[in-house]
């Protein structure tokens, strides 16, 4: 590298004027004044996007330039590593109205040492690395110009006066990676990629040692801060890492020219800058580079006061020393000599922002692209990210964007560039294999693009030709059906359906919009799609091309007005055929098909129409009785039909007469009929025959005999009915004659046939009503309702309820027996027994009541109740009255006298009073003095854990004896016996033969016998026992024992 051809200077007369120039290969550099920046570059060897320019001399160009373009709206994280991400679009008004946090002003007070605040120039020697994804995205021929354009914009941002420091961004290296680099891992995960890149660049050393202070990675991957998958992160950087060998680095995702603002923003973090409004007194304002959400203000961007203060703080630290050295001399890197907007027009900028289909919006609604670039990508709307077009972008005839304003070129403006066509593309494949398809080819006005007032390209951008005009084989599905059937292999809401044309939805305003219908599970789905090129629209003289119905001449040229005459001759004069017209005005009987005319083979220009609107229908069949249109009492939808090998258009608007038209020629004789259901207003028809055929027909004029059929209505509308078909022979279409006159081989079928075999629509079917819940006074009846569908005369199946959705559902319940009930006895509750023990009485109130209005009842005369009056008094018995009794009560065993080995434990007798209800209460022993003591032991030995046992075998351990199970007489006492080892743990190693007894007998003396205490063997235990026999439940074990006395009375 020549080290003697790079110069840097300042102007003594103008302190604010500086220049950085290279004279190695022509004059190449930048001159900066207080008003504007000027780039000087030689034309030679510089590739521009608008076309190749070759000069034999070496002229130079001096151009004004300032960077305007910013990145998409974003926010950054709050960790040590700053990430930058896409967010929702916010407009200027929203940002300007953001409230200021006054309390934060006191939190952001910088203390500067006046001696250190010097405005000396600092230089950031920068290395730029382009990864393979970005390299292949822009291509080998364009990547260098694109990268240097971005770097120029970044350098301009750091020379903006609002930053308050002379920061000179110098490019000392550009590395273009065409493949993977050993030791460098670049992936979607931004944090991992940053770690790898920072480590990788930290060991890069050139021939003259480490040359860069800061490294920038540009990647074409969609970065994400928290996972190894694409998301909305745009950049990542360590905070205050500048000049640190390992941390002075950033990674940036390519988003077009707005990537320059991502780079400037992330470098700001590396300088120690935080977001405006985060821990400082600055607000998130429009037009500020370090705002979390970037939105241009009048098409321009500047640094906030806080960003300036952050940078000043960093410059006053020893860490910034690496920026004070002079740039090392490196090989010459040639920067573009054009502004970004000159290199990349508005369409290209839109593609970078919104995708490859986007282009500049041409709708005129007062937009100014120099303040906000509006782009169009379909759906009849324009979009913006509130970012200005790049500096130098054309904004009108003879105008371009400069500092957020659309201004005239002036003397510094570029020369107009006329547009030029590219080469034609190859012809596309034909859209149809038969019946007339479309092929196309196109070219673009980009060689070069028209710019700066230049003339656009003249001529067609896209041309079409008709192809494969031969007729399709007979019997093949019509093209409408073919297009609908193409959706059969595509899932629709998870289902694979059978699609067919829905001709009923034909819209004359959109003839190239086709409707398809599919039915499944009794749901009807409809889709609308644009017809494939080659679909006939309106009539035979038009065809759908790119979704638009365009005229097609008989010479098969798109846009031609050439027409066939009635004889089918292109641009003919009707001299080769004869027009035959007729009218049918007879009034045949209703509900029959009646012949009108024979449409002979080779007929063309066929027109059939009713004279007025009626309920009759035009029908077409062949001479053998097979119907093509509206046969078997089934009326088809309006639309396109193939009848006798020719295409016909059938129209049946609700307010105009029915018509049928076809160009022909017919491949067979057809019979025109009318399905009569109303008074015949008259059927008119006409067709053209070649003169030779029509003369032959005139010469013959022999009687013709044809069959026609009439059918009775179907006995059922669905699920299989029957109807009768009768064949009738006609002479010359009108006169009914004997069947022997017609050809018996062509006689249509006659007799009784099945019809309407399709399943009936689902319906609600109710079951029988249940019995009324009440016999009088208003009750309810209920029934079940099911959704059913009749599929045949013998099958009526139950289907899912959702298939009956939309059908009115019968009621499930209703009121019944609303007549008033007769008066009835109403008994109240029984009173309490008159005594607390022994025999007493209970009473209750019994009245005769009749039900009145609103479900209320009233007391009436007892004579109105026909039933026997219930009892009002009954006997009640409480437990027999008795005096208190006394008896001895044995206590529990006391604790063992010793805590280990064998000891003694005691228990005692306590006198208890027993009430007549059987409850026991302790009392003084003197009340039991006449009662003998029970003959039982009051002391016994007890074994606790051995104190010092030299035996290692497990031993049996017993608990205390429980209290005697009775209070008098003979009972039982129990205790717990457990086998334990020497540690007191449960064991199974004890000798079972030595196991102590777990129970023993006990006797507490004779029980006293009092005659008045003995209860009867059969007594009622509840007050409601009189109801048990009434309800016949005495046989139930519980009720029979509890209500023994009442049940004995029943027996």
GIFENPE-V977499 format. One record per helix or strand of 3 or more residues. SS is the DSSP state (@ for helix, = for strand). FROM is the first residue (numbers start at 1). LEN is the number of residues. If there is no record, write none. Layout:
BEGIN
ss=SS from=FROM len=LEN
ss=SS from=FROM len=LEN
END
This chain:
BEGIN
ss== from=6 len=5
ss== from=18 len=5
ss== from=28 len=5
ss== from=37 len=6
ss== from=60 len=6
ss== from=74 len=3
ss== from=81 len=6
ss=@ from=92 len=5
ss=@ from=102 len=6
ss=@ from=114 len=3
ss== from=122 len=9
ss=@ from=132 len=7
ss=@ from=143 len=16
ss=@ from=161 len=3
ss== from=167 len=10
ss=@ from=190 len=13
ss== from=214 len=6
ss== from=233 len=6
ss== from=249 len=5
ss=@ from=256 len=15
ss=@ from=305 len=11
ss=@ from=318 len=6
ss=@ from=340 len=4
ss=@ from=346 len=9
ss== from=374 len=3
ss== from=382 len=3
ss== from=394 len=3
ss== from=399 len=4
ss== from=405 len=4
ss=@ from=410 len=3
ss== from=437 len=6
ss== from=462 len=6
ss=@ from=479 len=7
ss=@ from=503 len=3
ss=@ from=508 len=3
ss== from=513 len=8
ss== from=523 len=8
ss== from=542 len=4
ss== from=548 len=5
ss== from=577 len=8
ss== from=592 len=8
ss== from=604 len=7
ss== from=617 len=6
ss== from=627 len=3
ss== from=639 len=5
ss== from=646 len=6
ss== from=659 len=6
ss== from=670 len=7
ss== from=683 len=8
ss=@ from=691 len=10
ss== from=705 len=7
ss== from=721 len=11
ss== from=735 len=3
ss=@ from=739 len=3
ss=@ from=744 len=3
ss== from=751 len=5
ss== from=763 len=4
ss== from=779 len=4
ss== from=785 len=6
ss== from=796 len=3
ss=@ from=801 len=4
ss== from=813 len=4
ss== from=824 len=4
ss== from=838 len=6
ss== from=846 len=6
ss=@ from=853 len=3
ss== from=857 len=4
ss=@ from=862 len=3
ss== from=873 len=6
ss== from=885 len=6
ss== from=902 len=5
ss== from=909 len=6
ss== from=920 len=3
ss=@ from=925 len=4
ss== from=939 len=5
ss== from=955 len=4
ss== from=970 len=5
ss== from=977 len=4
ss=@ from=992 len=3
ss== from=999 len=5
ss=@ from=1023 len=8
ss=@ from=1037 len=6
ss=@ from=1044 len=7
END
